[in-house]
Amino acid sequence: MLFIVEVLLRMTSSCNNILCINDLTVSVGSKTVLKNVSLTVNKNSTVFLLGPNGAGKTSLLRALIGYPNYNIVSGKILFDGEDITYSPMEHRVSRGLAIAYQIPPKLTGVRVRDLLVSICRRTGCSVDEIVDELEINYLLNREFGKGFSGGELKRIEIATIVAQKPRLAFIDEPDSGVDVDSIAIIARVLRKLIDISTYRSIVIITHSASIAKYIRPTHVCIMISGSIKFCGDESILDEVFSYGFKRMVS
């Protein structure tokens, strides 16, 4: 039996939580990619956003971070009490919102070490500590995103997220295309990221939920066809593993 958490689905225009997404509809060109999406993230919460490929999970991330071609048709995004619905990407990042994508961008000519050093100069983080935690010392002199395995690429991007010291991080598919050893390392660092973040909260986007072996969610939401269908507690994971997504929303 699913335990429906109503507060995660419908909200008033006010928001006392870290993040409130309220009836958000987004289009890219003539295509609607998100339809009336509502979601809240509370303090001390680990939210899993699950759904099959093409469900709109990555589109939601891009709308949240402010991709210019993701047009807000209606709805609101409130982060830490501020309406950032139409704020530029730079402002959202400066406010402490960070996103790690499933496929990080390649940065030609930029070494991993130089990128981490540049970020840590602004945030006061320790490059050595982050590198040791993620076991990426041997990758520091290589160009960011060039010629890495899936696990290496994901660990390096997680390193950049930790270095930013975000107030809230969205992590896209940390368990996709990643070997078992890398998943364990990534999960360990994500748990640390939760501990050091301002609100001790994180949102993990996944379609396989393999990461659940290492990090247990406080809330789980299911996204299908550009909409969040329902949210509940971690027991939803057992439903997904047993029956898949189609049966759950049929």
Residue, then its C-alpha position, 0 to 999 in steps of 0.5 A: m500500500l502506497f503512503i501518499v504524501e499530499v504535501l509533495l503533490r499540491m502546494t499553496s503559493s507560499c513555501n516554507n521549505i527549501l524548494c517548492i515547484n508549484d504546477l510547473t509547465v515547461s515547453v521547448g519550442s512547440k513541445t511541452v516537456l513538463k506538465n503541472v509538475s509540483l514537488t517540495v524538498n524539505k530539510n533533512s530529506t533525501v528525495f528519489l525522483l524515479g521514472p523510465n527514460g523519457a519521463g521528463k526527469t532531465s527536462l525538470l533539471r534543466a528547467l530548475i537550473g534555468y536553461p534558456n530554451y526551456n520556457i516557463v509556460s506557467g507555475k513557480i519555482l521557489f528556492d529558499g523563499e525566493d521566486i527564481t522562476y525567471s532568474p538566470m542560471e548564474h543567479r540560481v547557481s550563486r544561490g546554492l543550487a547545483i545539478a550533476y547531469q547524467i552526461p557531464p559536458k566536455l571541457t576541452g583544454v581544461r584539466v580536472r585539477d585546474l577546474l577543481v582548484s578554480i572552484c575551491r578558490r571560491t568556496g574554500c574547499s579542499v581539493d586534496e580531500i575531495v580527490d581522496e574521497l572519490e579516488i580520482n588522483y590518477l585523473l587530475n591531469r586529464e582533460f575534463g570529460k575526455g576519454f573517461s569511463g562512465g564511472e570515472l566521469k561520474r566521480i569527477e562531476i560529483a567532485t565538482i558538485v562537492a567542491q561547490k558546497p551547494r545548499l541543495a544538489f540534484i544528482d542525475e542518474p548517479d547509478s547509470g552506466v557506472d560499475v559497482d565499485s564506482i557506485a559505492i564510492i559515489a554513494r559514500v561521497l553523496r552521503k557526505l554531501i548530505d551531511i555538509s549541505t546547508y539543509r542536509s538534503i539532496v535529490i537523486i534522479t534515477h530510473s534503476a534506483s541501484i543507488a538505493k542499496y547504499i542510500r535510503p530515501t526519505h521520499v520517493c516520487i514517480m514521474i511519467s510523461g512529463s508529470i509527477k504522478f505521486c509521491g510516498d515513502e521508501s516503500i514505493l521502491d519495492e513496488v517499482f522493483s516488483y511491478g515496474f512503472k507502468r503497473m503503478v500508474s495504470 
